[in-house]
């Protein structure tokens, strides 16, 4: 499973550097020279092949990018990728998602901490044992993380990922136990 760890932003300068919005808890480990990322062009950009790098030749986003160098500025990485040494090519990369294989990510050392991909697909049950559905994804909101639940009866619901509502996460057992206030799943 591929996990998004960053998204390429606008070009920085004229030599092909780009800003990268980081989506990982360990940016200093993940974004270093030599790191390889699988690329994904967002759906909204798939209708265009990007600007021409030479007259009549459109730039195609490669299936992977390798970091040549990186420096940090105001919480963003300023990254130079191998083979990208031109502002036009850097502009063609704008919006591209940077991904890594989940099997390459080490599990957290804290037993109460989880990587998103560990939770997706787990069954969600109430403290009474009622099957509520399956974790579709984890959304990261400013106040707290949210479990996006595909409800057993159809539809989706959001569950705040806080200890009071999610007392048990059993990754090995394939389930999450929740203690929800009345009506939360009806919102």
Secondary structure, 3 states (H helix, E strand, C coil): CEEEEEEEEEECCCCCCEEEEECCCCHHHHCCCCCEEEEECCHHHCCCCCCEEECCEECCCCCEEEEEEEEEECCEEEEEECCCCCHHHHHHCCCCEEEEEHHHCCCCCCCCCCCHHHHCCCEEEECCCCEEEEEEEEEECCCCEEEEEEECCCCEEEEECCCCCCCEEECCCCEEEECCCCCHHHC
